[in-house]
Amino acid sequence: MVRIRAFENAAEIASQGGVSAYGQSAGGTAKVRGPLHLSTGQEAVPAGVCAHLRASDYLTSTHRGHGHTLAKGADLTRMMCELFGKASGFNGGKGGSMHIADFSVGMLGANGVVAAGLPIAVGAAHAQKLQARDAITVCFFGDGAINRGPFLEALNWARVYDLPVLFVCEDNRWSATTASGPMTAGEGASARAISLGIPATPVDGNDVMAVYRAAASVVQAVRAGGGPQLLHALTYRVKGHVSVDPAAYRDPAELQAALLTDPIARARAAWQAAGRDPAVCEQLEAEAQAEVAAALAVAADAPWPAAEDAYSDVQTTGAGTWY
């Protein structure tokens, strides 16, 4: 969780052209180009879920996918390079924040289109079943995605074919700049999953141990061949929709109340309440900040993609030739 938080804090400042807590100065120019969607405050969900996954398991993510990517085991430095648009990034600097993918750890990609990761996850899980692989697919999506067609289509397909897929709804209460509640009929993600015959497990998404225990159960059920499951994690998006969004549309009192449930602070308090050494938590945070500081330095000095690389990974729609 502290690795994710340190990464998000540094990326946020780099996208704003400021000076980070690690000493790097952007000189007033944003180093991270394009939209940057932060998962600050939601760290318990990917940490608690991905602790149960193997490298052979697949994962699909959202436009707010840095935490999922790190929790699945992707290299932090390469991800920072991708955000900086450098050649040494996961996608050669072409994907940026919203399209990070690392197939080496089963991370099939973040996605800039709301709900688009759902059918991709179902397709991956269907392939796993057809190949009789001992692996599952985990699909992270936000509460805003449940009001789009791919949500229903993906869950229906997963249930009809009893696919090995775990749907994880990160219910952070906001859909871009609009509160999700007034736009959502009925009881939300869990009720909709249950209506399709998919078991749903609600959990406090800001309590990492609660997420860990709930995820242990649903991952085991999916892996044992029980078909799809949904984990409904209630959390909160403490930042704006993007890194330069001050979220002035939000009630300040709502934000202050949410900050009291910060998952990292809660985990630290639980650790100390159990009589454990608080210095361990401090050491973990120091290590995470040092790792991010090193990644920032590497990303700043990394080479840009060659101009001719703009013509790679492109297919013409006419002749169908791959370049």
N, C-alpha and C positions, 0 to 999 in steps of 0.2 A: 504493500500500500504506500509506503513512504517513497519507494522508487517511482511509482506512478505520479505521486503528488509532486515530487521534485522535478520530474520531467515536465509535467504540465505547467508548473510555475515558471520554469525557464523558457519553455516554448511560448507561453503567453507574453512574457516580456520581450522576447526576441521578435515576436510578431508585431509588437507595438513600437519597436525601435528604441526601447529604453535600455537601462543598465540593470543587469540581473543581480540577484543576491550573491552570485558566484564571481562577480568582478568583471564579467565580460560586458563591453559596451557596444551597443549597436550603432553608435555614432549618429543617432537620430534617424537612421534608415532601417526599416524592417528587414530582418534577415529571413524570417519565415514569410513566404509569399502565399497569397491566396487565403481563403477562409480557414480559420483554425477553430475547431469546436472542442472545447475542453471538457474533460470528465471529472474535474475537481469536485471532490465531495462524494463521488460515486465509487471510490476505490474498493470498497468492501465486496462489491458484487463480482467483478472479475477475479479478485484475489481468492474469494471463497469458492467460486465455481471452478476456476482453472487449476486449483490445487489438486483436483481429482482427475485431471485429464492427462493423457499420454501424448507423446509426440505423434503417434499414428492417428490420433483423433483430429477431426477437422473442426474449424471454427469459422463462422462468418460474423462480421461486425457491422457497425453503422458509421455515419460520418463522425461520430464521437468515439473513435475506436482506439485511441492510444493505449488506454488502460488494458483493453482486451489483448492487444498485440503484445504488450510487455508481459502480461500474466501468462500468456501462452508460451513464452520463452524466447520471443524474438530479441534480437540484439538492439540494445538501447542506442548505441552510437550510430548504427546504420539507419535507425529510424530518425534520429536527429538530422543526419545527412540528407535524408529524403525530404524532411520538412524544409531544409535549406535549399533544396533543388539541386543537390550535388550529384555527380556521377556515381559516387560510392553509396548512394542510398539504395534501399530495397528495389525500387523501380527505376533506378538510374536518374532520379530527380524528376521524373515525369508524373508520378502519381501524387506527390505531396501528401498533405495530412489526410485527405478524404479517401485515398485509394491505396493505402499501404497494404502490402501483401507479403507474406513470407512462407512460401510453400514448404520450406525445410522444417518448419515446426507445425505445419498443418493449418496455418493461418491463411485462409483463402481470400481474404481481402476485406478492407473497409469499403464503404459504399456511400456515395454522395446522394443517392436517391432513397428517400424514406421508404422502408419496407422492402427494398429490393434484395436485401440479403436473405429474406425468408425463402423465396423459391430456389435461390442458389443453394441454401443449406439443405433443403428437401431433396434437390437433385443429387447433391453429394451423398446424403444419407441413403438415397435409393441405390446409388452406385455401390456403396459399402455393403448393402444387403445383397445385391445381385452377385457381388464378388465373394460373399460369405466371409467378409473381413471381420475380425474381432476389434471393431472400432466403432465410435459413434461420432455424430456431428452435433455441435453446440451452436445455436443461433442466438446472438444477442440483438435485441431491438428495443426501441423506446415505446412509451405509451402512445405517442402520436401515430405510430405505425399501425395500431390495431384498427384505425378508422380508414385504412386503405385496402383495396381489393386483394393485394398479394397475401395479406394476413390470413384471410379466410381461405383462399386458394391453397396456400401452403399447409395450413393445419388440416384441411380436408384431405389433401393428398397424403400427408403423413399418416393420418388415421386410417384411411382406406387401405393403405399398403403396409401398415404397422412398421413404419420406418424407425431406425435407431437414431432419433433426433431429439435433443432437449432444447426447447424454446425457452429463452430467458428474457423476460420482459423487465427492462430497467425502467420502472415507473417513476420518473423524476418530476412528474406533475406538470411539465411544460412541453408544448409543441411549438418549437421556434419561439415566437413572441406572444403566444396565446396559451392561457391556462387550459390544460387538457380536459379537466372535469366537465366544464359546461359544454364541451363539444362531443362528449362521449355518452351515448345512450346506454342504459342498463348498468350492470355492475362491473363493467370493464373487462380486462384481459382474462382473468380467471374464469369468469362466468361464460365468456365466449368459448374458451377452450373446453370447458365442461360440457357445453351444449353440443360439441362435436365428439364427445366421448373421450376427450383427452384429460387425464387427471391433472389438476392444478394445485400447486403448493404455494401459498402466500408466505412471505418471510420479510422480516425487517432488514431491508437492504443496507442499512447503516450499521449493522451489528455483524462484524465479519465472522464471528464464531457461529452465529445463528445461520448465516448464509452457508458456511462451511458444512454444518451438520445437515441442513436441508439439501444441499447439493450432493452430499455423500449418498443420501437415500435415493434421489431421483436419478443420479448418474448410474447407480448400481441397477436400478430398475430398467433403465434403457439398455444398459450394457448386457443385461441378462435376457434380452429379447422381449421385453414387455411392451415394446412400441413407444410412441412419442409421449413425452411429459412436458408440462409447462411449469416453470419456476417464476413466480410473480414477486419480484423484489421491489419493495417500496423504498425509494430513496429521494434525493432532491438535487436539482441542478443549481448549485450555488453561484455559478457564473452566468453571464449572459449567453445568448444563443451562439455567438461567436466571440472571439477574444477582444474585439473592439466594441462590443455591445455593452453599454452600462446597465442595461436591463431596467431602465427608468419606469417601465410599464408594470413593474412588480412592487407589491406592498412591502416597504422596508421591514415592517414588523414580521412578515412572513419569512423573510430571509434571516432575520435575527433568530427567530425561533428554530429555523432549520440548522443554523450554525451550531446550536447547542447539541445537535445530534451527530456532529462530525465523527465519521467512523474511525479516524486515526486517534483522535482524542479519547474516544470511548474505549478503543482497544488498549491504549496506554493506561487508562484508569483501571481497567479490568486487570491488566498485568500487575499493576502496583497493589491493587486490592487483594490479589492472591499472594502478596508477600514477596513478589519477585523484584529483582534489582532494577530500578528505573534507568540505571546507566546502560543497560542493554538496549533500551529503546533509543536513548541518545546516540549510542554508537551506530545503530542501524540508520538513523537519520543522517548522521555525519557521513557514513559510507555512501548513502544514496546521493547526497549533495555533491560529494567528491566525484562520483561516477558521472553525474550530469555535467559538472564543470568540465571534466575531461572530454565528454562528448561534444560540448559546445565548442571547445577549442579545436577538436578534430573537424567538426562540420564547417567552422569558419575558414579553415585552411584547405579543405578538400577541393579538388578540381571541379570545375564546371563541366557538364557534358559537352562533347564535341558538337559543333554545329551540324555535322552530317548525321548525328544520332537522331535528329528530328525526323528523319525519314526511315528510321528503323521501327519495328513493331507496328507497321502500318500496312493495311491491305487495301488495295484499290477495289472499288465496287464495280468496276467495269470488267477488266480482264481477269480479276481474281488472283492477281499475282502478289505473292508475299515478298516484301522487301526485307 
